[in-house]
Amino acid sequence: MRLKDKVAIVTGGSSGIGRATALLFSSEGAQVMVADINEELGRETVQLIKENGGDAVFQRVDVSSPEQVQAVVKATIENFGKLNIMVNNAGISHGEKKIEDVPIEDWDKVVDVSMKSVFLGMKYAIPEMLEHGGSIINTASVAGIKGQKLLAGYTAAKSGVIAITKSTALEYGKHNIRINAIAPGVIETPITDEWKKTPKWPILSTANALRRIGQPEEVANAMLFLASDESSFVTGTTLVVDGGTLLGK
């Protein structure tokens, strides 16, 4: 097992990439703290893990709240005794709008949930990793690399995640804490359910070299690589999992 005796926190673990990552980490031997604002679906993820013989706990969290993120880390230590892997995966977007039409409250919420949450996750997880090292994985997006029209707030937040990842990798490499990011393309998650209702979906769903959207499990496999010792010499990088979206068609 690639994560035997490891303890991981996965934010946004109630569905999509977060759930797939929590399930995969557990199947590879990790004890998992599933953290999400959606309590019903988060507990469902824990139940799925336990049905497969794994060990997991759920804690409700608003990842934009310093107190709640700190409480999740504390609960992880109390339940499992340590923390080896932090996956800062939770994130949201705003509706497609030109920058002049984006409500200020929407901008603030997207930045808080998609970027500030990464800062908070690392702020409270890193002290628990200083003695023994660890792996931190931050979910960015290809939008944070190439830009995305009508999604300025989301694009800015995800670009920020990539920048934060690089800076902190430099700061904590000497402590054997590896910090990397994942940049997914279009993935089959609850977010894409709304996109499927739009006229542009046939184009959006094939706008990459593989001509299909990705599955959460495909991103989870990349998460597993960065969480495991197989990536022991990898830090400060952004692993793109996009089916070739950045290449075009």
N, C-alpha and C positions, 0 to 999 in steps of 0.2 A: 504494500500500500504506500502510495507516494506522500501521503500526509499523516502517516501513523504517529500518534501521540502529539499531534498539533491541535491548537485551539484557534478557531477563526471567528471573526465577526463579519457578517455580511449585511450591509444596510440595503434597503430596498429588496429584502429577501422574500417578500410575499408573492411575487410573480415575475414573469419574464426572465431576464438575465439573472437577476438576484436569486430567484428560486432555483433555476437550473444550476447556478454556482453552488448554492447551499447543498443541494442534493448530491452533486458530484463530489464536493469536498468531503461530505459525510461518507460516501461510498469508498473514498480513498483513505478513510481512517480518521478524519478530523472530527473533533467535537465542535459544534457550530452554535453560535448565538445568532439567531435570526432577528433582525431589527427592522421594524417598518412602522409606518403610521397606520397601516391597515391591519387591525388586530385579527379580524376574521381570517383573512387570507394568510397572514403570517403564522397563525396557529395551525392552519392547514398545511403549510410547508413543514412545520415541526412534526406534525402527525405523519406526513409522508416519509420523513426521515426515520422516525421511530418504527414505522411499519416495515422499513427496510433494514432494521436492526441497528440504526445509528443512534447517536446521542445529540440532542439539540434542545435549546431553550428559546422561547420567544420573549422579546421585550418591545413594547410599543415605544416608538421614538419619533419625535419631530427633529429631523437632522439639522434644522436651522437653529435649534435651541442649545446653547452651550451646556446648560444644566442637564438636559436630557441625554445628550451625547456622552457627557461625563458619566452619567448614571448607567448607561449601557456598558461602558468599559468596566466600571466598578462591578456591575452584576456579572460580567463575564469572569472576572477574577474570582468573585465569590463562588460562582458555580463550578468553574473548571480549574481554577488555581493559577492560570497564566494566560498569556495572549501571544500568539506567534504570527497570526495573519490578520490584517485589517483590510477589508474590501469596502472602499467608499464608493458604493454603486448607486445610491439613491439619486434621483434627478427628475426634473420636470421641464416642460417647455411652455411657451406662451403661444397663443394662436398666431397664425401668419398675418403680419401687419407691417407696413412700412414704419420706419423708426419714429416718424412724427406722430403716428397713430397708436403707438404702444403706450398703454396706461402706465404711469410711474409705478403704481403698486404691483402690476404684473412684472415689470422689469425687476423690481426689488425682490419679489418672491422667487423668480427664476434664479437670480444670482445667489440668493440665500440657500435655496435647496440644492442647486446644482454645483455651486462653487464654494460658498462659505462652509457648507457641510463637509467638504474635503479638508479644509483647514481645521475644522473642529475635530473631525475624526483622527487626523494626525496629531493634533495638539494633545489629545487625551490618550491616544494609543501608544505613541512613541515612548513616554516615560516607562511604560510597562515592558518595553522591548530593549531598553538601553543595556541591560545586563547581559541578555542572551541573544540579542539580534532578532530579526524578524523580516517579514515581507509585507509591504503595503501596496495595494493595487487600487488605482483611482480610475473610475470610468469616465472617459472623455467622449469624443465623437469625431467622426470624419468632418463634421461641420466645424469643429474647432481647428481643423487643419486647412480646409479649403474655403471656408466661409459658406454661408447659406443665406440667400436673399429671403427677406420677410421674417427672418428668425434671428434678429440681431442680438437680443438678450441671451438666447440659448447659445448662439455661436460665441459670444463674448465669454460666457461662463465656461464653456468647454475649452476654449482657448486658454482661459485662466487655469483650468485644471492641468493642462499640459505644462504650463509655465511653472506652476507650484510643484509639480512632480519633479521637474529638472532641478529646481532650487533646493528642495529638501533632500534629494538624492545626494547632492554635493555636501550638504550639511551633516548627514547621518551615515554616510558610507563607512566612516571610521568606526562606527559602532556596529557594523555588520547588519545594518538595517537597509534593505533594498527597497527602493520606491520606484514603481513603474506605473504606466497608464495603459489602458486599453481604449482603442478608438473604433467602436463598432460602426458599421454602415447601417443600412435598413434591416432591422431584425424583426422577426415575428413576435411581437409583444402587444400588450393592451394598447399601447400608443398607436400602433399601425392599424388597429381596428377602425379608428376614425379616418385614417388616410384612405382606407379601402373604399370609403363612401364618396370619394372625390373623383372627378373626371381624369385627374392626372395620374391615378394609381397605376394604370397599365404601363405608363412610362416610368414612373418612380420605381416600380417593382422589378424592372429589368435594366435599370440604369447602371450596370456594372459589367465587368468582363464575364462573370458567370451567368448573367442574365436571370438572376433569381434573388429573392431576399434570403437572409440568413436565418438560422434557428438559434434560440437561446443557448442550446447545448453546444453549438459551435463556438460561441463566445466563452462559455464556461470552460471549454477545453483550453482556451488560451489563458484564462484566469488560473487554471490548475497548473499550467507550465510556470507561470510567474510566481505562484505560491510555493511551488516545490523546489527542492534542491537541484533540480535539473537546470534551473536558471540562476545558479549560484553566482555567475559572473555577469549578470544582467541587471543594470540599475540605471535609472534616469531616462529610460527609453519609453516610447509610445508604440505599442504593438497594434498595428492596424488589422482589423478583422472586418473586412468590408466587401469581399467578393470581387475586389478590383474596382471599387467605385472611384477611387482617386485616379484610376487609369482612364476612365470613361468607357464607352462601349466599343 
